[in-house]
Amino acid sequence: MMPDFFAAWLDRNDIFTAMTIMEYWNGMVTTVQLVFLCLVIGLVFAVPLAILRTVKNPFVSGPVWFYTYLFRGTPLLIQLYIIYYGVAQIPGIQETFWWEIFREPFYPALLAFTLNTCAYTTEIIRGGIISTPHGEIEAAKAYGMSWFMRMRRIVLPSAARRAVQAYSNEVIFMLHSSAIASVVTIVDLTGAARNIYSRFYAPFDAFIFVALCYMVLTFILVFVFRKLENHLLRHQQPAGS
């Protein structure tokens, strides 16, 4: 039979291994949730903002331009710090229900990431909109389409096909940028690696494993966007291919 000392040692190793796996898993779930939510919310707001950005009236497009310039011109880490530490400094907020939300680090990080990716996505979609061939718009007008119908059936679908490549880079960029969420005590993938490092003093093992996790997630995103791009551009493929 196995000596009690070795049996206890193996039991402790099993416990440490299980704890480590769960820590990484929980960190990955947090990372995926944070990135997914900020991308979805950012995309929902970016579409109307991109349309407003193309309006020639400076009183309409000007505020959108200022917003995109501000969030594209400053580091995401600084934006996260300002929102995370600045919300608590708003007078009276700690006596409202908003404090129950923003006292948790997840929501300030979600807000910072959403505002940042929305700014970049707005400019990506705007680029797709303004590059719509003028002939397509004239043809839609000739068919009697209203502005709303032209935008819904001609301009936005055409812009989406042109913007999908640039937007895929933005999604991957946000996945990688989410690693800074750990600086505000969120235990995402990077935060889990820091905890494992501080517990077992194994920096190479912890951070190399997390790097591999990010690579796997990136390859999944590349595969998904490649399929989406092929679907959107299927009309350009040779017949029978």
Order of alpha helices (4+ residues) and beta strands (2+ residues): alpha-alpha-alpha-alpha-alpha-alpha-alpha-alpha-alpha-alpha
